Amino acid sequence: MSPGLMKMWISLGAIALMFIAVFTIMFSRAKLKGFLRFIFSGFAYLCVIIAGILMILVVFSGPVSE
């Protein structure tokens, strides 16, 4: 697999993590209460942090020379 294609898949994974985080935080704020709400919110924020780190790595790794 070429480096450019690998960077594309990593970026798509980060975008998927952001979507998961959005839907998880919406669900936890609308339907849950108590400790379970805290767990779901923590998972959502963890997804956002991981997605952000992945995006930063992809952007700052520079262009791919083929």
Secondary structure, 3 states (H helix, E strand, C coil): CCHHHHHHHHHHHHHHHHHHHHHHHHHHHHHCCCHHHHHHHHHHHHHHHHHHHHHHHHHHCCCCCC
